[in-house]
């Protein structure tokens, strides 16, 4: 069955400044181990193309600097670029605090689980989500990831003396800044740029051919950015890893439509020069690159991505509430300054550079040496993408494009774009809200930012695979399975439009968002700045299933007859990303078929099979077989001994060995988000090697939907629907179509409110009274009121007397209460204290509510 695959795999990153330890004699250098969360990569059964076997990547680098630095970012490295892989989003981090259990009504009895460590992972699904792995986007699309990084920067940090990585002067890292050693500020580092090497006559770039096939080789030299030329003379090169890629346009209908991106599989440094080799998988791929390097129409680029680990400054939180003032505040006496201690946090950053010339194109007349030996076997027409359309159950005909260089590869576009959840931490929605300054509450501005990701139905792709085999049978390799990869379009070919409160709807329900970042592979990133009353309507729409607000589309221009419109909707009840974490433990097999247990003189079947399961899990297949055979033999010998002792002369039948039956697993689901998760249906399939077994869930009553609160767990068992002999370990795959989040307005608000903005605003209240309040009574002069003190619930106070019958004070109010439409938003309460001539003070015991919100009249009643 065809499965979706990544359009552009994580490219090979290798060290570019630090010499790795020499490998043991006879062993190849080990690949770089990622220090970041990474997805599990599963190979596709039948790759579309069998690539030529590359040589082992060379990890030789320039001499190491004599300074200690934190290990730079190390993304996953592959011996070859796995163009056809299924990428599963990374599992959530192991939960450190015990979760609250939920005990659903039981519908079955579980066997005892094996005692193995419990680690929570992503829920294995029958139809995994086909959305990008957010944690790896930094290596695939650094420009887009900057939008995620800046969405809601972390507020927590540590002082400089706790940092191990070089200090970055700004949050946004570039190669035009100097980094400082955390312990020695005078010691500086720079991130080098790369330039095409030359021998003063020729660029060191060329096509090569050897026994393994064709390749394309470039050599690059390092230098500091021109703006750092002087300062970098006394600075050292920062430790970093590099990856090299070639990107060029693909033709659809004789015009540039999609883009191809090829990662160089072998990258290394020798004598200070970086050499990158791109091994080409077919003559068609060679011809495609050959054409792109000669024709400016293809907008070819050579890209170098540099991954580093640095300490970035943490934004300082705003200390004062948002000022909504109707008057100039009174001057306050100067206070001694307390400068804030700068805080930092270690972060991985990837900085991309396009190598000159731009575009990366060479005249065949001036640079014939680059193309020496290449005789194109493909024409321009045969190198164009071929368009197919296949109908699906959503009522749409979806478009697929066949790659001429890899005919078994079909590029697809997403069904829709959805806002996603962060793949780690609190798994909160990738949204952010912050507030600015204003003169009145009606003018208070809210900036709402979000990230949406492409989503494609795996069922749709599986259905299309069968139909495309028929449609494209003449061009497909024999016995090839269709492989799907998401289409990568040029930025100028994609446009995002959306409806929001106050948008320009003169040309339709949606407004063009020309400043939004849009990428069919990575997603959408956009920001809106609205007055708070309009933002209230926008926040309401996030919880609605029918509002047109925060819906829209991505228009894709792929030619005169190849335009596409992909829907977008931001709905908190339908986000991409995980809402549950999962763990499972194998159940120990039950007693023998006749109900008897094994004797004490020999190993029991239960013990043997339990041991066998443990051996099989750890990969000890031989041990697993020995355990099972040992259990059978022991049982037979033990019964034979007992029969012989009872009656040596009487013949007994050999006892039949009991066959252990598969018991299934004990499973636990845990809510890992801020809102409740509702389970209305849940089906499971047991998987054992290539075998799929119908399964029954016991211990989970879904006659009514089960709601799992934040942090809570449910535990149940999954067993075979029919009796099955025990064998290799089983695991479970689930259909989660009946699982949904029930968005909690207040909890989500707390997660998306930028920690570096304030949650309060000020309004001006006039507090006044009449002169009669302070008049002396004729019959009791000692009871005359000389002062009225008004204490507000927020902690602000005002004092009135005969010389000051009116004053203005600024009261803080919660922005959250206003946005969330709390019934008392903007309200306040106070207590009044009367101070008399005789020193007596009469204070209210209960809070008072004003009759008006902007003017407070205080009386002695």
Number of C-alpha atoms within 10 A of each C-alpha: 12 18 21 27 23 22 22 22 23 22 24 27 30 30 27 30 21 22 15 16 10 12 10 8 6 6 8 12 16 14 17 19 11 14 13 13 18 18 17 13 14 13 14 18 12 15 18 20 18 9 17 16 12 17 13 15 22 17 22 23 20 17 12 15 14 8 10 12 17 15 18 23 26 24 26 23 21 17 14 21 21 23 23 25 24 22 22 19 24 20 19 24 16 11 15 6 7 9 15 15 16 16 14 16 13 12 14 15 10 19 17 15 18 17 10 10 9 13 14 19 19 20 24 18 15 15 15 20 18 23 24 21 19 23 17 21 19 23 26 18 19 18 15 19 23 18 18 20 14 13 22 21 15 14 16 13 18 16 13 20 10 13 22 19 26 30 25 23 14 14 16 13 20 16 18 16 19 22 27 22 22 22 15 9 11 11 16 21 22 26 27 23 22 23 19 18 18 13 7 7 7 12 17 17 21 17 22 18 12 7 6 14 16 19 20 20 18 20 22 21 17 17 15 20 17 11 11 17 12 11 15 21 10 11 19 18 20 26 29 24 24 24 27 28 20 20 19 26 24 27 21 21 17 12 15 20 24 22 18 19 19 20 25 25 26 26 26 23 22 13 10 16 19 24 21 24 25 24 29 23 19 18 17 21 19 23 21 24 22 19 21 24 24 18 16 17 17 23 19 25 23 22 20 21 25 29 28 24 25 30 28 24 23 20 18 15 13 12 9 11 17 23 19 21 18 14 11 6 10 6 6 6 6 6 6 6 6 6 6 7 10 13 20 24 21 20 15 19 24 25 22 21 17 19 17 14 13 12 19 22 21 18 12 14 8 9 16 12 15 22 18 12 11 15 11 14 10 17 12 12 12 14 19 22 23 18 15 15 15 17 14 14 7 9 7 11 12 19 19 23 23 24 21 21 21 17 21 24 26 25 22 21 24 20 18 18 27 25 26 28 23 20 24 17 10 14 19 23 23 21 26 21 23 19 24 15 16 16 15 15 20 12 15 20 20 20 16 22 21 22 28 25 28 26 22 18 16 17 13 16 21 17 15 21 22 14 15 19 17 10 14 16 12 9 12 20 15 9 9 16 20 27 29 29 23 23 23 22 23 22 14 10 17 19 21 26 19 22 23 22 17 11 13 14 13 8 8 9 16 21 18 20 17 12 11 15 20 27 23 23 24 23 21 24 25 19 19 15 16 20 19 20 17 17 22 17 14 21 17 15 21 20 18 15 13 9 15 16 22 19 22 23 20 23 18 23 19 20 16 9 9 13 12 17 17 17 19 23 23 23 20 23 15 18 21 23 24 23 26 26 23 22 19 26 21 25 23 24 21 16 17 17 12 8 9 9 14 20 14 9 12 17 19 22 29 19 16 21 26 20 20 26 28 20 19 18 14 11 11 13 16 11 17 24 18 16 23 23 16 18 23 21 16 20 24 17 15 16 16 15 12 12 17 13 9 9 10 11 9 9 9 11 8 11 11 10 14 15 14 20 19 22 24 30 28 23 20 20 22 27 25 26 24 25 21 20 23 17 18 17 16 14 16 21 23 23 17 14 11 6 8 14 18 13 20 17 22 18 19 19 17 14 9 9 13 19 20 25 20 18 20 20 21 21 19 22 26 27 26 19 14 11 10 15 11 16 16 16 19 23 19 22 18 16 17 19 13 12 18 18 21 18 19 14 16 13 13 17 18 14 19 20 19 22 21 18 18 20 20 18 25 22 20 18 17 15 19 20 20 16 12 12 20 20 13 15 12 7 7 8 13 13 15 19 24 19 20 26 18 20 18 17 14 12 9 13 16 17 17 22 19 17 10 13 17 17 13 17 17 19 21 21 20 18 22 18 16 18 19 16 12 11 9 9 15 18 14 17 13 19 17 23 17 20 19 18 14 12 12 13 14 12 15 11 9 10 14 14 13 15 9 10 14 13 14 19 13 18 13 12 4
